[in-house]
Amino acid sequence: MLCIVWGISAQANTYYAMDEEVQISVRAPASEPEVEVDPTSLARINSILDNKTIKATTNFKDWRVGETVSVESQKSGVGIIGFMEVIGISNNEDGTYQLTAELLRQSRVHFIQIGDEISHIDLSSDNEKYKGTTDLLVKSRGKNISAKYKPLYTQGVSVGETAETLWKEEFLITWFGSVSYGLTDRLSVNTIVLADLADAPNAAAKYRLYQSDSNVFSFGTNAAYVPKDSSTTLNFTVFWDSVSSESVISHTMFTVAAMSFASAEDITAVKSLGTTSFQTGYEFILDNWDRVLLGPSYNFETKALGGYLTYVKIWDRFHFSLSLNSTDVSSFKISPVDGYFFLFDAYWRF
C-alpha cells in the first residue's frame, strides 16, 4: 500500500482528563431494576459543588446511580463538552429530582457552567451529537452498543488485527468466511471456515495481556496447514495500541514466523502467515466515526518496505473498507506479491 506519510505527530486539542484518561462505559447499575429511558430526558446544572461535582435539577425520574451522562453546553453550536457519572439522586419537595454527578472528562476549551444540560447517552446507533473521538470509545461491555463506538478489533485482512479483543460471546464474521469469537473479554479465537472445509485447517487466538486508559498490549498466535506444500505455518504476534490524541490511535504489530513454508514470500500481503514483519500505523477517527488507517510495514523475508491506506465505513453492525496496499513501495506495478494492489473488506460484528 502506498504510504505517503511515515510519521505523524498528533496533538490532543479537545479533551483532557482531570486525573487519568477515563474511557466511557455505558452500563446499567446492578443494584437497581431496569427502567425505560426517555431519550428526551434532560437535567439542568444548578450548582457546582467543587472541581469535580455538580448538582442538576430534572423533571424526569429515569436516571440511575452509576449511569454515564453527557453534558451539553448552553451555548448554541458548541455541543457536548463533557461526561459525568451520576453518583446520587434525591427527590425535591416540588416533585422534581436532583442529580449529583461527578466529572469524568471535559473539554479543555469550554468550561462546564450552571445552566448547561445533562442528558442520557444513546450509543445504540448513529447520533449526530456525538462526534468521533477516542474519549467516547466504549471499552466495557454494554447492551446495544453500536460498532461505531467500539475500538477496532481488526484493520482488515491485508493490514492485520489490532491489540483489542472481542467482548465475551461477541462474534465477528467476514465476507470470506473468517469467524472470530470472544471466549472471554480478554481472549478471542478465530478460524477461516472456508479454508477448514478445503482441507487447510487453521486456528488463531489473541489474548489481551494489559489494558490501561491509553494503552493495550496483546499476544497472538496463528497456525495453518498449507496443503500445497504439505507444511504448517506458525506465527507469534505482539500487538500494541496507544491513544495518541482525542482522534488518533497508533497500532503497532510485530509478528515472528516460527514455522513457515516454501512459497510464504509470495503472500506477504497477508500478515501472520509464514513470514516475519513489523508494522506501525495510525487510526484516525472522523467526526462521523468512520476510520482512516495508514502506515508502513516491513517484511524481513523479502526485505521490502510496504504500507497501506484504508478507509473504513462503519454502520451499527456492518463494516466496509477499501484500501490501497503495497508489499514493496519501490516496485511501481500492480501486484500483490511485490507491488501495489487494491482490496475491499466487509465484516459484521455482533
N, C-alpha and C positions, 0 to 999 in steps of 0.2 A: 504494500500500500504506500502510496505517495505520502510522505510526511514532510510538510513544509517547515514546521517549527519543531525543533528537538527539545527545547527547554522553554518553559513558560513560568514566569514568576507571577503568581496570583495573589492579590492582596485583598483581605477582607475589608469591606467598607459599609456593611449594613448592620450586622448584629454583633453583640458581644455577650459573653456570659458574666453574671455577677461574680461567681466563684469559678466553676468549671463549666464547660460547654454541656448543656443538658439537651438530650435528644427528646423529641416529643413522643410521648407514649399515650395513645388513646385507650382508655380502659374503663370498665365498669367496676365499681367497688364491690368486693365480695361480701361485705357485711350488710349491704342494702339490696332490696329487691330491684329488678329491672323495671324501669318506667319508660313510657313512650316519650321521646324527646321532641319538643316542638322546635323546629329549626328557626322559627321567628323569635324565640325567647331572647330577651335582652336584659342586661343589668347595667345600671349606670354607676360609675365610680363616684362616691360622695365623700370619701375620706381617705387620706394617705396616712397610715399609722407610723411607718418607719421606712427605711430604704428598700424593703422587700415586701411589705404587707399593705394591702388596701382593704377597704370595705366598699361594697356596692349594694345598691337597692334595686329590687326587681319585683314585678307583679306575678312572676311565674314561679312554680314550685317544682319544676322538672330538673333541678340541679342536684348534684350528688358530691359528697365529700370524696376527694381523690380524683375528680374529673379535671382534665386539662382543658382550659378555655382560652380563647383568643381575645386580645384587646385591640379594638379599632379606634383610631384617632377621630376625635370630633371634627377635625379639620377636613373639609371636603377634598377628596382625591388622594389623601395620604394612605388610607387603608390600614392593614394590620401592622401594629408597631410592637407587639409583644405577646408573650404567652404566660399564663398563670395556672396554678393548681389551686382548686377550691379546698380550703382546709377547715371551713366552718360554715354552718347555715343556722340562722335563727329566725323566729317569727317576730314581726313587729306588731304592735297593738292595732295598727290601722289595716291589717290584712295583707301587707306587703312582707317581703322576706329580705333579710340582709345576708349577703355573702361575705365571707372573709377569704381572701385569696393571697397566695404567696407567689412572688415573681420567679419565673423560670428563665426567661430571656426577654430582652427588649432591644429596640433599635438604638444605635449609637448616635443617631441624628434627630430622633424625636423622643421627647420625654413623655412618660405616661402622666396624665393630668386628671384632675377632678373634672368630670363631665364626659370622659371617654367611655365607650361602651364595651361591655363584655358579652360574648356570645359563645354558643356551642361550636365545637369543631366538627365538621362533617367531612370525613375523608373517604367516604364510600364511593365517590365519583368525582367528576370534574367540578371544580369550584373556582370561579374567577377571582374570588377574594384572596386566595392563597397562591402567591407567586412561588415559582420554583426556588428552592433554597435548601442547603444541607441542614439548616436548622429544623426543618419540618419533616425530614425523613423519619419514618416510623420504623424503629428497630425492635420494638417489643410487640409480641403478638396481640392482635385485636380483631374484633369482628368487622367484617365487611370493609376492609381497608383496600382501597384501590391500589393496583400495582404501580400507579404513578408515584405514590408516596413511599414506596419501599426502595431500599438500596438494590442496585442491580446484582443479581446472582451470577449472570453471565454477560459478557460483552459480544457474544456471537461465536459461531463455530470457528471462524478464521482468526479472531482476536484472542479468545480464551476466557476463562472464568475470572471472577473477582474473588476477594477473600471472604465474601459474605456466604452464609449458608441459608438454606430454606428454613422456614418455620416448621415446627413439628406437624407432621401429617399434611404438609403442603406439597403439591405437585408442580412440576414444570415440564411441559411436553412440547417438543419442537416438531416442525413440519416434516422432518426427515426421520422421525421415529426415535429420537433420543428422549428418554424418560428419566427425570430426576425426582427424588422423593426425600422429604425431611424425616428421617427416623427420630431425631430429636431436634431441638433448636440449634444444637451445635454440630450435629452430624448429618450430612446429606450423602446419598448414594445415587449412582447413575449407571445406565446401560443404554446402548443403542439397540433397540429391539430388532430392527430390520437386519442388522449385522448378526445378531444372535440367530435369527432364522436362516441366515445364509451361511451357516457353519463357520462363523467368525465370532465366537463368544467374546464378550468384553465386559468389564466392570470398572467402576471408578468410585472413589469415596473422598470426601473432603471434611475435615474436622477443624472447627474453629478453636484455636488454642487460646486466644486472648482477645478481649474487646474492651476498649475504653470509649470515651466520648468522641475521640478524634482518630483512633487507630484500630485496625482489625488485622490480626495475624492468623493464618490458617495453613494447614498442611494437607496436601492431597496426594493420592496415588492412583495410577491408572494402568490397567493391564488389558491386553488384547491379543487374541490369536490371529495370525496372518496366514490364511490357508495357502496363498500363492507361494509363500516361501517356507511353509510348514514351520513357522517360528512364532515366538511370543515376545511381545514388547512389554516393558515395564518402566514406567516413569514415576519419579517422585518430584513433587512441586511444592514450593513455598510461595504463599500469597501474602501481600501486604497492601492494605488500603489505608489511605491517610486523607483526612479532610484538610484541604489547603486553604479554603475560604468559604464564604457563605454560598458560593455557587460552583466550586471546583473540588473534585476528589481525585487524588492521584492513585493509580493502580500499578503495582509492581509484581512481576511474576518471574520466578526462576525455576526452570524445570530441568531435571537431570535424567538422562536415559540410562537406566541400569541394565536394561536388555533391549536390543534393537533387532533390525532385520535388514537384509541386503539393499532394498530399494527405499529405505527410510528417507534418504536425502531428496527423493522425488516428491515427497508430500509434506514438505516443511510448512506448507500453508496451514496445516492442522497442528496446533500446538499439542504438546504432551503425547506425541505418538512416535516414539522411537528416536527422537533427536533431543539434543540439549540446547536450550535457548534462554535468553534473558530479554525481558520486555518491561518497559515502563511507559506509562501514558497518562492522559488526563481525561476525566469525565466532566463535561460542562453541563450543568443543569439549567435549562432555559426557563423562562418565565412560565411557559405552559407545561412544564415538567418533561418535555422531550429532552433527549440527551444528544450531545455531540462528543464523540470519542476520537482521540488521536494520539499518536505516539510512535516511537521507534521500536524495532525488535531486532535482536542479533542472534543468528544461529551459529553455533560453534562447529557443527559438522561441515556446513557449506562455507563457513567464514564469510557470510554475506549479511549486510545490513538491510533490513526491510522496514515495514511500517504499515500504518493503517489510518484511515479517516472514515468514520462511520456516523450516520445519523440514525437515531433510534426514535421511532414514534410509539408512544405508549398510550393505550386505552386502559379501561378498568381491569382487564384480564389479558388482553392481547397485545403483543409486541411485534413490530415490524421494523427491520433495519435494512439499510442499503449502505454498502461500504466499498471503498476503493482500497485495495490491498496491494502490497508489494512484498515479494520474497527476496528481491535484490534491487535496490533503488538505482543502481548503476547500470542495470540492463533495461534499456528502453524498448521493451517489446511486450506484447500481450502473452503472458504465460504464467500459470500458477506454480511452475517449477522454479523459474529464475527470471521473473519479470513482474508485470502488473496484471491484476485481474479484478473484475467487479464481482460482488457476491451479495445476495439478499438472504435474509434470515427471517423466520417467523416462528413465534412460540407463544404458548399460553401458560399463565401462572395462576394457580387457583388452590 
